[in-house]
Amino acid sequence: MAEKANILDEQAIDRALTRIAHEIIERNKGIDECILVGIKTRGAFLAKRLALKIEQFEGKKIRSGELDITLYRDDLVLKNDNKEPLVQQVDIEHDVTDMKVVLVDDVLYTGRTVRAAMDAVMDLGRPASVQLAVLVDRGHRELPIRPDYVGKNIPTSSGERVVVSVEETDGKNSVSIHSI
């Protein structure tokens, strides 16, 4: 996989997250009824960054958690020949019932990951609403899912891959397009 273009550097990612944090606060008239839920792996790290920014702006912490949607995927990978699913965890300490849940992910592509995340959230309770924040929207949706907050729209072809790197797992912060 060869890198075609570097789209966002560390500063651009930080600016995008700052803008998204402000938009979340504005749209929800504060954060009192909100929960940020990061979709593992990179979405969880981005949600933590958003939570820190929101806390800086609002002077109080926003409820947050993370979600591993492996069991909810329609392309579930099984861990052994017995066809047992690999069990992952949900780390949301707050009741989602009647809350505004903001799902956070790195890249929105087909919409299948977001659908799985919504199913996982619904198993925890009935939120007042579910919103979606993504760092990158690359198009090519297979499901009728649209983000509420977008860091950057990056039109791509199906022969390309958007790679989001975060300091926590990759040692750097960047978004690039690679040829498959």
Backbone torsions as a table, in degrees:
resi	resn	phi	psi	omega
1	MET	NA	114.6	-177.8
2	ALA	-98.4	136.5	178.4
3	GLU	-71.9	127.6	178.0
4	LYS	-92.8	-43.5	-175.4
5	ALA	-158.1	142.1	172.2
6	ASN	-92.4	120.1	-172.7
7	ILE	-94.6	-46.1	-179.3
8	LEU	-129.4	133.2	172.6
9	ASP	-98.3	-175.0	-176.3
10	GLU	-58.1	-43.4	-180.0
11	GLN	-66.0	-40.6	-179.8
12	ALA	-66.3	-38.3	176.7
13	ILE	-64.1	-44.2	179.9
14	ASP	-62.2	-42.6	178.0
15	ARG	-63.4	-41.5	179.6
16	ALA	-63.6	-42.6	179.5
17	LEU	-67.9	-35.8	176.5
18	THR	-62.4	-45.0	179.0
19	ARG	-63.3	-44.9	179.6
20	ILE	-61.7	-42.1	179.4
21	ALA	-59.2	-45.8	177.9
22	HIS	-62.5	-41.4	-179.8
23	GLU	-64.5	-39.3	178.3
24	ILE	-62.3	-46.3	179.8
25	ILE	-61.4	-47.1	-177.0
26	GLU	-64.9	-48.4	-176.5
27	ARG	-63.5	-34.8	-176.4
28	ASN	-97.1	6.9	179.7
29	LYS	52.6	49.8	-176.7
30	GLY	107.6	-166.9	-174.5
31	ILE	-126.0	6.0	-173.2
32	ASP	-59.4	-30.6	-177.3
33	GLU	-111.3	19.8	-175.3
34	CYS	-109.7	150.8	170.3
35	ILE	-133.8	125.0	172.8
36	LEU	-86.6	129.3	179.0
37	VAL	-127.3	110.7	179.3
38	GLY	-84.1	135.0	176.7
39	ILE	-88.0	120.7	-177.0
40	LYS	-60.9	142.5	9.9
41	THR	-102.5	-53.4	-174.0
42	ARG	-68.6	-31.4	176.4
43	GLY	-62.3	-33.5	178.2
44	ALA	-66.5	-40.4	177.8
45	PHE	-67.8	-39.7	177.9
46	LEU	-65.8	-37.4	178.0
47	ALA	-63.4	-39.4	178.0
48	LYS	-63.5	-39.8	177.7
49	ARG	-65.5	-42.9	177.1
50	LEU	-61.5	-41.5	179.8
51	ALA	-60.7	-40.7	178.1
52	LEU	-64.9	-42.4	179.1
53	LYS	-64.9	-44.5	179.7
54	ILE	-62.2	-40.9	177.9
55	GLU	-62.0	-39.5	176.8
56	GLN	-61.2	-43.8	-175.8
57	PHE	-75.3	-37.9	-173.5
58	GLU	-96.7	-17.1	-179.6
59	GLY	77.2	12.5	175.9
60	LYS	-151.8	158.9	-177.7
61	LYS	-76.8	145.5	172.1
62	ILE	-95.7	144.2	175.4
63	ARG	-62.9	143.9	-179.9
64	SER	-153.1	166.7	177.8
65	GLY	-170.2	-177.8	177.5
66	GLU	-138.5	159.2	-170.9
67	LEU	-136.6	131.4	170.7
68	ASP	-107.3	115.5	-171.3
69	ILE	-95.6	15.1	-175.8
70	THR	-50.5	-47.5	-176.6
71	LEU	-69.8	-15.2	-176.3
72	TYR	-98.3	-5.6	-176.7
73	ARG	-72.8	147.6	177.2
74	ASP	-84.2	-2.8	175.7
75	ASP	-120.9	42.0	-175.6
76	LEU	-53.0	130.5	175.6
77	VAL	-96.9	127.4	-177.6
78	LEU	-94.2	150.1	-169.6
79	LYS	-87.3	-14.9	-179.1
80	ASN	-155.4	-178.1	-178.3
81	ASP	-69.7	-16.9	178.4
82	ASN	-78.5	-1.5	178.9
83	LYS	63.1	33.1	175.3
84	GLU	-86.1	131.6	178.5
85	PRO	-70.9	147.8	175.5
86	LEU	-76.4	113.0	-175.3
87	VAL	-77.5	128.7	177.8
88	GLN	-115.7	173.8	-174.7
89	GLN	-110.9	156.6	171.0
90	VAL	-111.1	124.2	-178.1
91	ASP	-116.7	73.5	177.4
92	ILE	-128.0	108.9	-175.4
93	GLU	-85.9	-2.7	-175.5
94	HIS	-110.5	147.6	175.6
95	ASP	-71.7	128.4	-178.5
96	VAL	-86.2	-10.7	-177.7
97	THR	-58.0	127.3	179.4
98	ASP	64.0	15.3	177.4
99	MET	-100.6	160.6	173.0
100	LYS	-93.3	106.6	-178.0
101	VAL	-90.7	125.5	176.6
102	VAL	-109.0	105.6	175.5
103	LEU	-75.2	139.3	-179.2
104	VAL	-124.9	127.1	176.9
105	ASP	-138.9	165.6	-177.9
106	ASP	-81.2	-50.6	-176.5
107	VAL	-130.4	131.8	171.3
108	LEU	-100.3	123.6	-177.2
109	TYR	-126.1	-94.4	-176.3
110	THR	-78.9	-25.0	-176.8
111	GLY	99.0	-5.8	-176.4
112	ARG	-69.0	-36.9	177.5
113	THR	-64.3	-42.7	180.0
114	VAL	-65.6	-41.1	176.8
115	ARG	-59.0	-44.0	178.7
116	ALA	-63.6	-40.0	178.9
117	ALA	-65.2	-40.1	177.9
118	MET	-63.5	-40.8	176.5
119	ASP	-59.8	-43.6	180.0
120	ALA	-63.2	-42.6	179.1
121	VAL	-64.3	-42.6	-179.0
122	MET	-63.7	-28.7	176.0
123	ASP	-68.9	-18.9	-179.3
124	LEU	-90.4	-18.2	-177.9
125	GLY	158.6	-174.5	-179.1
126	ARG	-111.8	99.0	-179.5
127	PRO	-70.6	157.1	174.9
128	ALA	-64.6	-38.7	176.3
129	SER	-158.2	160.3	174.1
130	VAL	-124.1	124.1	178.2
131	GLN	-115.0	161.9	-177.2
132	LEU	-129.3	126.6	174.4
133	ALA	-117.6	126.8	178.2
134	VAL	-130.5	146.3	175.7
135	LEU	-71.5	-41.0	-177.0
136	VAL	-133.4	130.7	169.9
137	ASP	-109.9	114.2	-176.1
138	ARG	-103.4	1.6	178.9
139	GLY	81.8	-165.2	177.9
140	HIS	68.8	38.3	-177.9
141	ARG	-65.9	139.0	172.4
142	GLU	-105.4	-14.6	179.9
143	LEU	-127.2	154.4	-177.5
144	PRO	-78.3	70.5	-178.4
145	ILE	-121.4	133.8	-177.5
146	ARG	-132.5	134.6	179.2
147	PRO	-76.3	148.7	175.4
148	ASP	-87.9	-29.4	-178.0
149	TYR	-134.6	127.1	-176.8
150	VAL	-130.2	129.1	174.7
151	GLY	-71.2	-48.2	-179.8
152	LYS	-156.9	134.9	170.6
153	ASN	-88.0	127.0	179.9
154	ILE	-128.1	100.2	176.9
155	PRO	-63.4	131.0	-178.8
156	THR	-134.0	166.2	171.3
157	SER	-99.2	165.4	179.5
158	SER	-70.2	-12.7	176.7
159	GLY	-90.1	11.6	178.9
160	GLU	-121.4	159.7	178.0
161	ARG	-130.7	135.3	175.5
162	VAL	-93.3	124.8	-178.7
163	VAL	-113.1	117.4	175.5
164	VAL	-101.6	124.7	176.5
165	SER	-111.4	134.1	177.0
166	VAL	-123.6	145.5	-177.6
167	GLU	-50.7	-41.7	-173.3
168	GLU	-61.3	-33.6	-179.0
169	THR	-117.6	-24.1	-172.4
170	ASP	-114.5	-7.8	178.3
171	GLY	81.4	1.8	177.6
172	LYS	-156.4	164.2	176.8
173	ASN	-115.8	113.4	178.6
174	SER	-164.3	162.4	172.1
175	VAL	-131.0	127.6	-179.0
176	SER	-139.0	160.6	175.9
177	ILE	-106.6	134.5	179.2
178	HIS	-122.7	146.6	173.0
179	SER	-81.6	137.8	178.8
180	ILE	-86.8	NA	NA
